[in-house]
């Protein structure tokens, strides 16, 4: 079994480019979740990303919510949690005396 770790990264984006930036990020196929925050850091929407057939997918309702909340005159922060596959943990080898 492979353990999964994650790493978060914050990006600033203008409201009119929010949906297109999320689509670009999802094309990388290694996103675990992302959070949309306003400029002062308040979380507006937190979205876990499901993977199906090795392609990241979001429900159409989620895209509608993101499009409805984005305003072109407001800057947003996208907190992206990347999925990092860790190596298999090494099993202990018992030694016989």
Rosetta blueprint (number, residue, H / E / L):
1 X L
2 X L
3 X L
4 X E
5 X E
6 X E
7 X E
8 X E
9 X E
10 X E
11 X E
12 X E
13 X E
14 X E
15 X H
16 X H
17 X H
18 X H
19 X H
20 X H
21 X H
22 X H
23 X H
24 X H
25 X H
26 X H
27 X L
28 X L
29 X L
30 X L
31 X E
32 X E
33 X E
34 X E
35 X E
36 X E
37 X E
38 X E
39 X L
40 X L
41 X L
42 X L
43 X E
44 X E
45 X E
46 X E
47 X E
48 X E
49 X L
50 X E
51 X E
52 X E
53 X L
54 X L
55 X E
56 X E
57 X E
58 X L
59 X L
60 X H
61 X H
62 X H
63 X H
64 X H
65 X H
66 X H
67 X H
68 X H
69 X H
70 X L
71 X L
72 X L
73 X L
74 X L
75 X E
76 X E
77 X E
78 X E
79 X E
80 X E
81 X E
82 X E
83 X E
84 X E
85 X E
86 X L
87 X L
88 X L
89 X L
90 X L
91 X L
92 X L
93 X L
94 X L
95 X L
96 X L
97 X L
